Amino acid sequence: MLTHLSFALTASEMGLSPTILALIVVSSIVFIVGFAKSSRENEYKKLMDSFIERKEESD
């Protein structure tokens, strides 16, 4: 008793044009790249802040 459980709609059935799909893909890529870049910079800032605090404590 094997049943086919997958269900999918095509982009045209959902009312998405190729322009909108391209916009969604581009914005997703920009978001992921921006998030990764800001996370890396934030981690670097925390590391430098902790290094400066340790240096001030040792003086």
DATADA-V531972 format. One record per pair of residues at least 12 apart in sequence whose ideal C-beta (glycine too) atoms are under 8 Angstrom apart, sorted by the first residue. I is the first residue (numbers start at 1). J is the second residue. D is the distance in whole Angstrom. If there is no record, write none. Layout:
i=[I	I]
j=[J	J]
d=[D	D]
//
This chain:
none
//
